[in-house]
Amino acid sequence: MKLRYNVWPVMAVCLLASTTSLAADYIIDKKGQHASITFKASHLGYSYIIGRFNDFEGTFSHDATHPENSKASVTISAKSIDTNHAERDKHMRSPNFLDVAKHPTVRFDSSAYTNDAGVGLLKGNLTLHGVTKVISIRVNHIGEGDDPWGGYRSGFEGKTLLTASDFGMPDWVGDIEVMLNVEGVRQ
């Protein structure tokens, strides 16, 4: 018995599937020590304090064909601040700065992504110290590919400059440069 069918609908679906790109979803690989959130802030105008947040989690979606479909979401434990100085960290957790008792998390949720000549700009809402502001993060895609454990990874670096007083912290703190290194495992 010979089956007859119209191949045009099948070809149209295949053609559509080959031109439609879907964003790949990733979980940030924090537990493997393949991600970091660090910062640099002025110390009295004489030097810099370098610090990091040790406890955070997040996800991102990356779509190389249609970068505007890319997005990210990160939650940081504010009490995990670490400047390599226990007394300063205690002060940073106090109501004078992060006020971790009232604001235990820092949260970022993207709202838009653009990419111009390989330089990405991720925009979104940052909630820090109970204040939500729209920020922009300059993003660079480092690379992606298979890992030795049968997974697939993608990595980015990002940088943004925050003004502490915009988030209800003392004016004299000034600007804080935030650096992100993110490696995600595709889900």
C-alpha positions, -999 to 999 in steps of 0.1 A, spaced: 0 0 0 14 34 -10 8 63 14 2 97 -1 6 129 19 12 165 11 48 173 19 43 211 19 29 214 55 58 192 68 84 213 50 68 245 62 70 233 99 106 222 94 115 255 78 98 274 106 115 253 133 149 260 117 144 298 117 128 301 151 153 305 179 145 297 215 164 311 245 183 285 264 177 285 302 206 284 326 211 281 364 241 302 377 268 277 389 275 293 423 281 261 441 309 251 417 326 285 424 321 295 388 303 328 395 311 358 416 296 392 426 323 416 436 324 453 443 348 482 447 340 513 468 361 543 478 375 543 513 376 579 524 388 590 490 423 575 498 419 539 487 393 512 478 375 486 497 371 454 477 343 430 486 320 403 475 287 386 482 292 350 491 256 338 489 235 343 458 215 324 433 200 331 399 190 321 364 194 335 330 181 328 295 205 334 266 193 336 229 223 342 206 201 346 175 176 370 192 195 386 221 164 408 229 148 375 243 176 371 268 169 378 305 184 373 340 172 371 376 195 371 407 188 371 444 217 379 468 218 374 506 227 409 519 242 394 551 268 374 529 288 406 523 325 399 528 352 426 527 378 404 544 373 424 576 348 411 602 342 444 620 337 463 588 313 435 575 293 438 607 291 476 602 281 471 565 252 448 577 240 475 602 211 500 596 238 525 586 243 506 553 226 475 541 203 470 571 201 433 566 175 428 594 150 449 574 163 441 539 178 406 539 180 403 501 192 423 471 173 414 439 178 421 402 153 412 375 160 422 340 135 440 318 154 444 285 186 433 267 202 449 237 234 439 219 253 463 197 285 449 180 290 423 207 285 447 236 254 439 256 234 461 278 211 444 304 185 467 319 164 459 349 151 466 384 176 464 412 162 463 448 188 472 473 183 485 509 145 485 502 148 508 472 141 497 436 158 515 407 163 507 371 200 500 363 220 491 333 247 464 333 273 463 305 276 426 295 302 406 276 295 370 265 328 352 273 319 319 257 298 287 258 301 250 251 301 214 264 316 207 297 334 175 307 304 162 328 279 160 299 264 195 304 265 227 284 277 260 299 276 297 290 296 325 307 293 362 309 310 391 327 292 424 336 299 457 351 277 485 365 282 516 386 258 523 415 255 555 435 249 545 472 227 575 480 203 564 452 195 534 474 191 553 507 227 548 519 249 577 531 260 602 505 297 599 515 298 563 504 298 576 468 298 553 438 302 515 440 315 496 410 299 461 408 316 433 388 298 401 378 313 369 365 285 344 357 287 309 344 255 290 340 246 254 334 220 249 307 188 232 319 
